[in-house]
């Protein structure tokens, strides 16, 4: 979450619940599938799911980027 602290805005990492985490995962899967080049959504989603199972794919990259950003901003966690 973005918090305004002392005149500047910091990204403060917060822990999310399991239902919100599942919603984020589905949103990332659908977004990554829509960006793929392919015939139709069925194939694009199935190929993205296969890539996720292998540990690659755009949805996994998005998850890793989010986690690394939260780790980098861990110093601001006390501003929750």
N, C-alpha and C positions, 0 to 999 in steps of 0.2 A: 504494500500500500504506500502511496505517496503521502508524506506528512510534512507540514510546514513547521520548521523548527528554527528559531532564531533568525528569521529572514530568508532562509534557504530551504529548498525542498529536498528531502531525502527519501529514497526508496527504503522502506522499512519492511524486512521480511516478517511475515506472519505465518503461523501454522494454520492450515485449512483442514476441514473435516473430511470424512471419507466420501460423503455424497457429493460435496463440491469438488473433490479430487477426481471422482469418476466423471463428473460433468466436464471438467477441464480436459480429461483424457479423451473423451468422445469428441469434444470440440476440436482438439488438436488433430485427432485422426481424420475427421471430416475435412478440416482445412487443408491438411497435407494431401488428402485424396483429391480434393478439388484442384489443387495446383499441378497434379500429375498430368502428363500428356497421355492420352489413351482414347479408347473407343467410347466407353460409357462409364457411368459411375460404379457399376457393379465390378468391372474389371479393375478400375483404379482403386477402389476400396479394398478389394481382395489382395491386390499386389502390395498395398500399403500395410495391410495386416500381416502379410508374409514377411515384409521387411522388418516390421516391429518384432515379430517372433525371432528373427535373426539378430536383432539388436541394432539395426540400422534404420534408415528412413527418416523422413522429415519430422514426424511426430516425436521420435526419440531425440532428435537434435533439439527440438523445441523444449522438451523436458530437461535435457542436460543444460541448455542455455539458461533456463529459469532457475535451476538448482545452483548453477555456478554464480549467477547474479545474486541469489540469496546468500550464498556463502561469502561473496565479496562484500555485501552490505551487512554482514552479521554484526559489525561494530555498532550499528544503529538499532539493534534489536531491543535495547532498553527503552526506546521511545514509544513502545506500543501503547 
